[in-house]
Amino acid sequence: MAANDLDSFTLNIESPRIQRGLAGIAWELVRAEDYAYEAAALAVLAVVLAVHFYTRTVNQTVATTWMKASVALWQANFAHFGDEKNYSLIRDGPYDFLFYASGREFVKKVHGFIKLVSRYDPIGYIFSNPYMAMALPNVIKHDTVVMDFHIADELPNLFFAIIAKDQYPNIKRKRYDVADFGAAVKYPANFPKDHYVVLTDSPELANAILADRDITNTLWAACGLSPDGKGEAFTTPLLEYVIITDQARLPELPNSIDELRAFPKMMHASVRIDESDIQSKLVQFLMDVIDYYGETPISAEGLNKLKKVRVAAEERILKKQEEIRKKELKEAKDLKQRKKEDDVIGKMSAEEQRKYNERKQKQELKKRSKGGRVIMG
């Protein structure tokens, strides 16, 4: 066959016919067991999506229900409540919501954070179980509202805290002001002292707050009990803490006095969300505490005590700075001495180095024996 004939033969081959669509599948060769993994993956994906959308709705319902119970109080107490578009709640990620308020006597502004259990993250939800959370303390264990009140500048610098007893050890480890600034107070007869700890460096403010029967009744209710202490107490009180402070939320004092003085006055509060009707009472409780802070007169003696507490903190910072400075000077001196010795040793012969090392060992042994310990190497 000639070359031209071969080209012609090749070019004139009819294209194969391909049957398209479902009709082109050889169904008799398809077996369900061949696609078991794919089917299982699709089923899991369908369940995850269903759980995601359902629990997303649950989380939103929890947040909006809490807000509906307290929104009237926020609006009555603040000139402005909500964001610039007048939304009371702002979604901030899969588990959190925010709210904002400003314009109230004694308060510049409030930032609120509704932190919800990770219901539509199955793994996160499993770890939020109280038994699992014992090993993972940073996991959100229950729905909580955390509020930061920025206090007006003209109010005195002081520390006051009401903390649930089950929360107190953990908070004390995380905050130096709770550990160092507050002293325990004498509780009135009607105070739930088995459930709460009260600390302050201003006894006058503490006495004024704790003398208010409405405040102590709210604390009893936050424990699930009547004002006379009867009933079945909650596992942990709904009010986890309220802390008024001019200090930072740090485990240790800052490194400098400028840092110590730079922190604004704040009131931090944390409230657990539940289905009881006490949620609005707890918000009113926080407003009452703010008002007592702003309206309670502190005597000259009380103000002087507050000043002494903060001066003592500054002195601890200065002492720590001096210890660090001395340590750095000693390290620099030791380094210089070692460098000098290394230069001298480097110029010695092998025999001189041996004798030098023996002499150093004897000196070290003599120092240790004077200190009451002899270590034989």
Secondary structure, 3 states (H helix, E strand, C coil): CCHHHHHHHHHCCCCCCCCCCHHHCCHHHCCHHHHHHHHHHHHHHHHHHHHHHHHHHHHHHHHHHHHHHHHHHHHHHCCEECCCCCCCCEECCCCEEEEEEEEECCEEEEEEEEECCCCCCHHHHHHCCHHHHCCCCCCCCCCEEEEEEEECCCCCCCCEEEEECCCHHHHHHHCHHHHHCCEECCCCCCCCCCCEEEEECCHHHHHHHHCCHHHHHHHHHHCCCCCCCCCCCCCCCCEEEEEEECCCCCCCCCCCHHHHHHCCCEEEEEEECCCCCCHHHHHHHHHHHHHHHHHCCCCHHHHHHHHHHHHHHHHHHHHHHHHHHHHHHHHHHHHHHHHHHHHHHHCCCHHHHHHHHHHHHHHHHHHHHHCCCCCCC
